């Protein structure tokens, strides 16, 4: 284990977060809030700690997948520990456990909150809360690779450990260029959404914070009603951008630098859009009789489908009051999730596709035992190692999910609440059903249950294995 390079990268991460904390400091100055001193102090402390850790560059800068996974997991833990301190020190979230839960939920783009009154927070804390979504959406290590010169080593191991989905590759030969392209696309789409929302009449502060949440597919709002109080046009803008941020970013690279045809040849993207269309249609027909008109029904159906499948977690109404059919559809979407290589969470459409293709291939082998059929994605045969990794991922997911539901069940809440609370956190969604529905929060859970869900949020965002690897005894041996 190359501990010096892990320390060095962690130092850069903490230093970066110190710089990021200057943004809510500026917001506090703008709104003349006393929280400015807290954010400035923590920004200076973060930068100082990061500077000390990066003062000496390691002689050996090579790191492999093991180091990449450990560095990624520790980076997200460090981010969350430092990032929760503003909430705790300002007294806006007086419990450290609750402050950590809220911050982990922000960085992992989960959007599950312990707050019963979001509007009671200062503008600076609301900004920081939403900004954690934006940083966590594309990944802080991707941001690090884009701006910090790290010579030597297999940098793709960091990207592979942090990027959502069963595989990650280079868009261009240089890893740094790939990271910059990803963040430039991400930044451009965020700015476009901010401008559209602002021009539509939404206040600038709301436009910025809601766009951060949409881009990161996070879901923290600045109003207790989430997006219910905004206009139908603004809700549609957010709906469209949630769907766009849930698409594999490789498709945008192909659109910009290759061709539209190549972009739409990505099988996962086609299925992702088809699932959204089918789910919206089912919910639209189910809720049509309960709405004033068809347009309102379509607006709510499309918004909630986009919000859940992309694991954003915004809401325009309490979908917990919908029919069982609607709730079953939404729960299924929680597990399916968005595309690999997007900012969304969940199991990912690509894994679901590979799983179904593997099942079909297995059934075919029973009918034609001597036949040899390769499983393909995008007309390319998949390696056996890829299929194996998908199977292991889903098995691990089920085990972790089951264990989490079991542990939090000791709080004494109903099964639907416990089941969807874990589904909402491990899939990085936010709201669940019953006691954790869109009109409620997670504040009533015991500290133990909150730490279980904190672990689930981090594990879900980091694709399980980087975080689980920290508990493997052999990983720390030289």
N, C-alpha and C positions, 0 to 999 in steps of 0.2 A: 504494500500500500504506500503510495507516494503522498505522505502526509504534508510535506511542505507545499506542494502545488495546491492541495485542498485548502490549506490555510491561506495561501496567496489569493485564490479565487474568492474565498469567503470574505477576505478583506476588501476586495473590489466590490463585492455585493453590498457589504455594509456601508462602504463609502458612497456607493451609488444611492442607497436609501437615504443617507444623510443629505445628499443633494436633493432628492425627491421631496424631503420634508420641508425644504425651503418654499415649495409651492403653496402648501396650506398656510405657511407663515405669511406669505405675500397676500393670500386671501384674507387672513385675519387682520392684516394691516389695512386692507381695502375696506373692510367692514368694521374696523375699529374694535376688534374683539380682544379680550384679555388673553385668549389662548395663544396669541402670537408669541409670547415669551416661552411657553412650553415647547412649541414647535421649533423655535429657533434654538433653544437649548439642546433639544434632542438631535437636531440637524448637525450642530457643532460636535456633539458627543459621538454621533454615528460616523461622521467624517474623520474625527480624531482616531477612533478605534480602528476604522478601516485603513487609515494611513499607517498606523503602527503595524498592522498585520501585513501590509504590502511593502513595507520599507525595504525588506530584503527579498529580492527575487530568487526563487529556487534555482539551483544549478541544473536539476533534472526537471524539465518542463513537460515531459511525456506522461500522458495519463490514458489509461485504457477504460473500457466500459465500466469496470468495477469502480474506479475513481470517479468516473463521470456520474454514476448513479449516486454514490455517497455524497459527492459535492453538491449535486442537485438537491437531494433530500435535506442536507444540512443547510443549504442556502435558503430554502423555503422556510425552514424552522427559524433560522436567524432573522429573516425578513419579518416573520410574524411576531417574534418576540419583541423586536425593536418597534415594529409598526403598531403594536397594541398600546405602547406606553403613552402616547398622546391622549388616548381615550381615558386611560387610567389616571394619569397625573392631573389632567384637567378636572377630573371628577365627573365627567359626563357619563362615563360608565364606571361606577365605583368599584365593581368587582373585577379583580384581575382575570379570573376565569371567563367572565362574560366579555371583557375587553379582548382577550385572546381569541375567543370564539368568533366575535364579530370581525376581527382582523384576518384570521385564517379564512373565514367565509368570504372576505373581500379579495384577498390575494388568490385564492383558489377559484374565484369567480363563481362561488356557490350562491351567495345572496340570501342564505338563511340568517335571520336576525334574532337577537334576543331583546331588541328594543320594542317597547309598546308605543312609544311616541317619538318617531323619527324627527319630527319637526322641532323637537326641543333641543336638538343638537345645534351647535354653532355652525356658521357657514364654512369655517375652516375645517371642522371635523366632518361635515357632510361632503366637502370637496375631497378630503383625504380618504374617506370611506369609499367614494366612487372611483378615485384615482387608483386605489389598490386593484380594482377590477381591471383597469386599462393596462397596468403593468403586468398583472398576473395572466391576462388573456393570451398574449403572444408569448409570454415567458420572460422572466428577468434575465435568464442566462442567454437567451437569444439576443436580448438588448445588449448584454455585456459583450457578446461576440461581435455585435455590430459596431461597437464604438471603442472597445478596449483592445489594444494590440497584445495578443497572447501568442508569442512565437513558439513554434514547435508543438508536438503533441497531436493527438487525434481529436481535433475539436468537434468532430461529428459525434463523438461519444457524449459530449455535453448536450448537444441538440437532440440526440436520440433519447437520452434519459428524460428530457423535459417535454418534448413534443408529443401531443396527443395522437394516438393511433398505433397500429401494429407495425409500422415501418416509417422511416424517414430517410430521405436522401438529399443530395445536393441538387439545387436547381442549376447551378453553374459550378465550374471546377473549384473555385475558391470558396471555402466555408464562410469566411467573413462577408464575401459578396452576397452569398445566399441569405445570411442573417440580415444584411442591410436591405435587400430586396423585399424580404418579408415585412420588415418594420416600415419601410416606405409605403408599401401597399396598405398596411394596417393604419398608418398615420393619415394617409390620403383619404381613405374611406371614413375615418373618424371625423376629419375636418369637413368633409362633404355633408355628413349627417348633421353636424353642429350647425352649419350654415343653413341647411334646409329647415331645420327646426326653428332656428332663430328668425328666419325670414317669414315663417308661418305664424309668428306672433308669440312664440314661447319665450319667456325670459331667458337672457343669455346664461345665467347661472344654471338654470334647469336644463337648457340645451346642452351645455358642456357636460354636466354630471350624468345626465341620462344617456348621452352619447358614449361616455366612458363605460357605462354599464352595458350598453348594447354591444359595443365593440368587443369588450371582454366577455360577452354573454354572461354577465354577472347578475344583475337584477336589483342592486341597491337603488332605491328611489330617494327623492328628497321630500316626498309627501307621504302621509300615512295611508293615503288611498292608492299608492303606487301610481299608475297612469290613468286611473278612472276619471280624474278631473280634467284631462286634456281633451282636445278636440278629436273628432274621428279622423281627420286628415293627419294629425300628429301621431295618432295611434297607428295609422297605416304606414307612415314613414318609419316608425320604430319596427313595425312588423316586417317590412321589406328588408331593413338593415339587419334585423336579427337573423333572417334567413340567409342573407348574403354573408354574414360573419360566420355562419355555420357551415359554409362551403369550404372544401379543401382549397387552401391558398395556392396550391400548385395550379389549379384551374385559372386563377387570376394571372399567374405568370404566363401561362400558355395564351391567354387572351391578349395580354400586352405584348408579348415578344414572339409568339408563334402564330397560331390561328384559332379562330372560333371553333372550327371543326375539331381540332385536337382537344380543346377544353371540354367540349361536350361528349367526347369519346370516353371520358372518365366514368366508368360504370357506377361508382359509388355516388357521384353527384346526381346522376339520372334517377337512381333509386331514392335518394334523399328527397328530391323534389317530388317524386311520385308518392312517397309516404306522406309528405306534407299535404299534397292535394287530396289524397284519399281520406286522410284523417279529418281535414277541414270539412270535406263533404259530409262525412258521417255526423260530425258534431253540429254542423249547420242544419241538417235535417232534424236532428234531435231537439235543438233549442229554438227552431223557427217559430213554433207556436207560443213561446214564452216571451218573444221580443216584439217591439213595436212594428218592425218591418223587416224585410229580407236583408236590406243593407246592414242594419244594426246586427242582425244575427251573423252575417258573413264577417263583419268586422270583429266581433268577439270570438267567433270560431277560429278565424285565421290568426288572430293575435295570440290566443292561448296555445294553439298548436305550435306556432312558431316559437313562442316563449318556452314551452316545455321541451320540444325536440332539440332545440339549440341549447337547452339548459340555462337559459337566461333567467327566468323566474319572475319577470314582470307580470302584472295582472291588471285587467280592466274591470274585473268584477270578481265575486266570490264563486269560483267554479266548483267549490265544494258542495254548492247547492244544486248542481246539475244532476242529471239522471245517472244511473249506474253505468249505462253504455258509454256516456261521455267520460266518466271518471276512469273506466277501464281503458279506454283509448289513451287517455293522458298518462296513466301509469305505465302502459306499454311504451309510450314515447319516452318516458323518463329513462327507461333502460336502453332503448335503441340509441338515443343521443344523436349528435351531429356527425359530420364527416371527420375522418382522420385528417390531421394537418390543418384544422380550423381552430377557433378559440373555444369551441363547444366541448361539453363533457359527455358523460354516458359511455356505454360500451363501444360505441361508434358503428355507423352503418356498414363500414367495410368488414368489421369482424362478424357482424350478423350475416352479411352476404357470404363470407367464407364459410361460416358454420353451416348455413343451409346448403351451400354447394357440396360441402363435405358429407352431409347427411344424404344428399341425392346420390353422390358417388358411391357411398356405402350401400345404399339400397340397390343401385345398379349392379354392384358386385355380387349381390345375392342372386340376381336374375341371370347375369352373365359372368360366372366365376372366373373365366379365363380372359375377360376383356381388361384392357388397360386404358383408363381414361384419366388424363391429367386435369386437375382443377385449374381453371383459368380466371384471371381478373384482367379486364381491359385487353382481352385477346392474348394475354401472356400467361404461360404456365407458372403456377406458384410452386415454390420449393417446398419440400416436405417439412423443412424446419419452420417455415412460416405458418403452415397449417397446425403444426405441433404447438407453436407459441400461442396461437389463437385459442386452441383447446385448453392449454394450461392457464392462460389468462382468465378465461371464463370460469374454469373450475376454481381458481383462486378467488375470483370475484364472488362466487356463490358461497364459498367457505367463509370469507370475511364478512359478507353480508349477513349470513345466518348467525354467526357469532355475535355480531353487533346488535342484531335484533334481540337475541337472547339476553345479552347484558343489560340493555336499556329496558327490557321488559320488567326488571325488578323495581322500576319506578311505579309500576302499577297502572299504567295507562293502557288503553285499548289496543288491540292488535293492528288495526288500520293506522292508527297514529304512529305506533312504533315502526311498522313496516315502511310506511311512506316517509317517515322522518329519516330513516337510514337510507332509503332510496334517494331522497332529496339531497342528502349530504354526500354519499359516496359517488353519486352521479353528478354532483356539483350543480344542482338545480335551484334549490331554495325552498319554495313552498311544497308542502305535501297535501294530505287530506286530513279531515277531522280536526284534531286539536292543533295541527301544524298547517292548516289550510292558509290560503292567501290573506285571509283577514286576521290571522293569528301570528304568533311568533314562537321561538324555541326557549324562551326565558324560563318556563316552568320546569324544565328538566333538571335533574340533580347534577351536581358537579361531575360525578363519575360519568353519567350519560353524555354530558357536554364534551368531556375529554375523549370519550369513545367516538363521538361525531367529529371532533376536531381531527382525530386520527383518520377517520373515514374521508373527510374532505381533502386532506393532504394526500392520502393514498389514491383517491379517485383522480385528483388532478395530475399526479405523477405516474399514472398507469400502474399503480400497486407496487411493482417490484423495487423501484429505487428506494422507497420508504421501508419496505419489508427487509431489504438488504441490510439496513442498519442493525437489525436484530440477529443477523447471522454471525455466529462467533468467529468463523474463519475469515470473515471479510477484514477484520482488523489486524490479522497477522501479516507480518512483513512479507 
